[in-house]
Structures are given as C-alpha cells and as structure tokens.
Amino acid sequence: MSVSGIRTPDVNQPMCPSRLVLEHVTSRWGVLVLAALLERSYRFSELRRTVGGVSEKMLAQTLQTLERDGFVHRDAKPVIPPRVDYSLTPLGREAADQVWALARWSERQLDEVESARAAYDEARSRSAPGLVEQG
C-alpha cells in the first residue's frame, strides 16, 4: 500500500493523487512550459518570452509546481548576476512528449472543432430563440 492509502492509482477515483499530477501537466501553462522545455533548457526570462501571455507570477508558480512533481530541474548557478536554468527531467520529458502530442493534435483538429461549435450554436439558436448564448 502506498503512503496515500490507494493501492492502485485510478484517476477516476475522487481522492486519487494522480488527479493532481494530471492537473499539473495539463494545465494551461503546464502544457506550454513542458512543450517549450522539450526544445532545450531555458532561463526564466527566455521561457517567459517563449510561452506567450504567461505572467511572471504564473510562470514562477508553474515552474515550482513542475519542479516539485519531478518534471522540471532547476539549476541555480552561483554567479553574479544569478543564473537559473530550467530543463526537463527524464520524467518531465516523458510527460512533455505526451502533452505535446495532444497540443499538436488540437492544432490539427481546430477547423473541425470550430465547425462543430458553429453547428452547435446554430442548432441551439434555432431550437431556443430566447436563450442567451454563453461563450
């Protein structure tokens, strides 16, 4: 039996710790950080420029979470000015390969998804004329 009290991880169980791992690697910024680090190691500011739209605070939190989970290695060099590089661990590379495949799949399927959304919205607007659309 593991420390968490669950014999076999099952993401469908409400208290399974694997849910939290899944949340970390598939979060908005988690996916993009892991994908960027597949290319090479980055310094914080380089990574922030690469992952467009992420705030400094969210990038720092995401990196800390991924480091804690064993996906990211933080290498702080004792130089002036301080230099910190982030790279993937072997576990992180495996996770990054998985989420990057999903990200690329979503890019390839974007036209189909947008068509499905338009058809859904059109059908909803015809079947319930007074309904307010949420988007």
Phi, psi and chi 1 to 4 in degrees:
 res  aa     phi    psi   chi1   chi2   chi3   chi4
   1 MET       -  141.1 -176.7  175.6  -94.3      -
   2 SER   -83.3  172.7   69.7      -      -      -
   3 VAL   -60.3  -35.2  174.3      -      -      -
   4 SER   -75.0  -11.6   63.0      -      -      -
   5 GLY    89.6    1.9      -      -      -      -
   6 ILE  -105.6  125.3  -64.1  176.2      -      -
   7 ARG   -68.4  -54.6  -73.9 -170.4 -173.8  -83.7
   8 THR  -121.2  122.5  -56.1      -      -      -
   9 PRO   -57.0  136.1  -22.5   32.5      -      -
  10 ASP  -144.6  103.1 -178.6   -8.5      -      -
  11 VAL   -58.8  -19.0   75.5      -      -      -
  12 ASN   -80.0  -12.6  -68.7  -47.9      -      -
  13 GLN   -84.4  134.1  -64.6  -58.4  -48.5      -
  14 PRO   -59.4  -29.5   14.6  -22.4      -      -
  15 MET  -104.5   12.7  -61.0  -55.8  -70.4      -
  16 CYS   -71.2  126.5 -176.5      -      -      -
  17 PRO   -63.7  -19.0    0.4    0.5      -      -
  18 SER   -65.5  -22.3   64.1      -      -      -
  19 ARG   -61.5  -40.6  -79.6 -170.3  176.2 -167.2
  20 LEU   -67.6  -40.1 -166.3   54.5      -      -
  21 VAL   -61.8  -46.0  174.7      -      -      -
  22 LEU   -59.6  -42.0 -173.1   61.6      -      -
  23 GLU   -61.3  -41.6 -177.6 -179.1  -39.9      -
  24 HIS   -65.8  -46.0  -66.3  166.3      -      -
  25 VAL   -78.5  -21.4  -61.9      -      -      -
  26 THR  -105.5    7.2   61.1      -      -      -
  27 SER   -65.6  160.7   70.6      -      -      -
  28 ARG   -49.0  -52.1  176.5 -178.4 -173.7 -179.5
  29 TRP   -84.2  -28.7  -57.7  118.5      -      -
  30 GLY   -59.5  -46.3      -      -      -      -
  31 VAL   -60.0  -47.1  168.4      -      -      -
  32 LEU   -70.1  -36.3  -62.3  174.1      -      -
  33 VAL   -67.6  -47.3  165.5      -      -      -
  34 LEU   -59.4  -43.0  -70.8  169.3      -      -
  35 ALA   -63.1  -43.9      -      -      -      -
  36 ALA   -62.5  -41.5      -      -      -      -
  37 LEU   -72.1  -11.7  -69.0  172.5      -      -
  38 LEU   -63.1  -33.0  -92.7  172.0      -      -
  39 GLU   -69.0  -48.8  -64.5  174.6   18.5      -
  40 ARG  -173.9  178.9   62.2  179.3  178.8   87.9
  41 SER   -79.8  153.7   65.4      -      -      -
  42 TYR  -134.7  150.5  -78.8   92.2      -      -
  43 ARG   -81.7  161.3  -66.0  177.9   74.0  173.0
  44 PHE   -54.4  -51.3 -174.6   89.5      -      -
  45 SER   -65.1  -36.2   57.8      -      -      -
  46 GLU   -64.7  -43.5  -67.7  176.5  -50.4      -
  47 LEU   -64.3  -39.7 -169.0   54.8      -      -
  48 ARG   -63.1  -39.4 -175.7  160.1  178.9 -126.4
  49 ARG   -68.3  -36.6  -76.7 -169.3  -61.6  -85.5
  50 THR   -69.3  -41.9  -59.8      -      -      -
  51 VAL   -91.3   84.4  178.6      -      -      -
  52 GLY   -57.3  134.2      -      -      -      -
  53 GLY    92.2   -9.5      -      -      -      -
  54 VAL   -81.4  135.5   66.6      -      -      -
  55 SER   -77.9  161.7   70.0      -      -      -
  56 GLU   -59.3  -43.5 -156.4  169.8  -59.6      -
  57 LYS   -62.3  -46.3  177.8 -177.2  176.0 -177.3
  58 MET   -67.9  -36.9  -76.9  -51.4  -55.5      -
  59 LEU   -65.5  -43.8 -179.9   56.4      -      -
  60 ALA   -61.2  -44.3      -      -      -      -
  61 GLN   -64.4  -42.6  -73.6  177.0   -6.3      -
  62 THR   -63.9  -46.2  -59.8      -      -      -
  63 LEU   -62.3  -41.3  -74.7  166.5      -      -
  64 GLN   -63.7  -43.3 -172.6  174.6   34.3      -
  65 THR   -63.6  -45.6  -62.2      -      -      -
  66 LEU   -67.9  -32.7  -65.8  173.0      -      -
  67 GLU   -67.8  -44.0 -178.9 -176.2    6.1      -
  68 ARG   -60.9  -38.4 -178.1  172.3 -175.2 -105.4
  69 ASP   -76.9   -6.5  -74.0  -12.7      -      -
  70 GLY    89.8   15.0      -      -      -      -
  71 PHE   -93.3  -28.9  -61.6  122.1      -      -
  72 VAL  -121.6  139.5  169.0      -      -      -
  73 HIS  -105.1  129.5  173.2   71.6      -      -
  74 ARG  -105.6  118.6 -179.0  179.9 -175.5  -87.5
  75 ASP  -113.0  100.6 -177.6   21.3      -      -
  76 ALA   -93.9  118.0      -      -      -      -
  77 LYS   -95.1  133.7  -65.7 -179.2  176.1   32.5
  78 PRO   -79.8   68.5   29.3  -32.5      -      -
  79 VAL  -125.8  168.2  -65.8      -      -      -
  80 ILE  -119.0  123.5  -62.8  175.7      -      -
  81 PRO   -69.0  158.7   26.9  -31.7      -      -
  82 PRO   -57.1  143.1  -18.2   27.7      -      -
  83 ARG  -126.9  124.9 -180.0 -178.5  172.4  103.9
  84 VAL  -125.4  126.2  179.1      -      -      -
  85 ASP  -113.4  144.5  -69.2  -59.0      -      -
  86 TYR  -117.3  135.7  -64.7   91.0      -      -
  87 SER  -145.6  169.0   59.8      -      -      -
  88 LEU   -86.3  143.1  -67.0  174.0      -      -
  89 THR   -82.3  171.2   64.4      -      -      -
  90 PRO   -56.6  -40.1  -30.1   38.4      -      -
  91 LEU   -64.8  -40.1 -176.8   63.9      -      -
  92 GLY   -65.0  -38.1      -      -      -      -
  93 ARG   -64.1  -41.1  179.8  159.9  -63.8  -78.1
  94 GLU   -62.7  -45.1 -173.4  177.4  -15.3      -
  95 ALA   -65.0  -42.4      -      -      -      -
  96 ALA   -62.8  -39.9      -      -      -      -
  97 ASP   -59.1  -40.5  -75.1  -24.0      -      -
  98 GLN   -67.6  -50.0  -61.3  -63.9  -42.8      -
  99 VAL   -72.1  -30.2  -63.6      -      -      -
 100 TRP   -67.6  -38.1 -170.6 -125.9      -      -
 101 ALA   -61.1  -41.9      -      -      -      -
 102 LEU   -65.9  -40.9 -179.5   59.3      -      -
 103 ALA   -62.8  -44.8      -      -      -      -
 104 ARG   -64.7  -39.6  -74.9  -63.1 -172.1 -153.9
 105 TRP   -60.0  -43.8  175.7   87.2      -      -
 106 SER   -64.5  -34.1   67.9      -      -      -
 107 GLU   -65.1  -42.9  -69.2  171.9  -19.0      -
 108 ARG   -67.8  -29.4  -70.8 -169.6  -53.8  -87.2
 109 GLN   -95.9    5.4  -57.6  -52.7  -40.2      -
 110 LEU   -57.4  -45.1 -169.9   55.5      -      -
 111 ASP   -59.7  -43.4  -71.3  -18.0      -      -
 112 GLU   -65.2  -40.6 -169.1  170.5  -26.2      -
 113 VAL   -65.6  -43.7  169.8      -      -      -
 114 GLU   -64.7  -37.0  -72.4  177.1  -18.7      -
 115 SER   -64.4  -43.3  -66.6      -      -      -
 116 ALA   -62.3  -41.2      -      -      -      -
 117 ARG   -62.2  -45.6  -73.5  177.1 -179.6  167.2
 118 ALA   -62.2  -42.8      -      -      -      -
 119 ALA   -64.3  -41.9      -      -      -      -
 120 TYR   -62.7  -49.0  176.0   88.4      -      -
 121 ASP   -61.5  -40.6  -67.5  -14.0      -      -
 122 GLU   -64.0  -46.3  177.1   64.5   25.2      -
 123 ALA   -62.8  -40.8      -      -      -      -
 124 ARG   -65.2  -40.2  -64.4  -83.6  -65.6 -165.1
 125 SER   -69.7  -30.4   68.2      -      -      -
 126 ARG   -77.2  -35.0  -82.0 -172.0  -87.0  117.7
 127 SER   -85.1  -20.9   65.4      -      -      -
 128 ALA  -139.8   78.5      -      -      -      -
 129 PRO   -56.8  -33.2  -12.1   16.0      -      -
 130 GLY   -88.8   -0.7      -      -      -      -
 131 LEU   -73.6  134.9 -151.3  100.3      -      -
 132 VAL   -86.1  126.1  175.7      -      -      -
 133 GLU   -77.1  139.7  -68.1  -67.5  -39.3      -
 134 GLN  -110.2  136.1  -65.2 -173.5   14.1      -
 135 GLY  -149.9      -      -      -      -      -
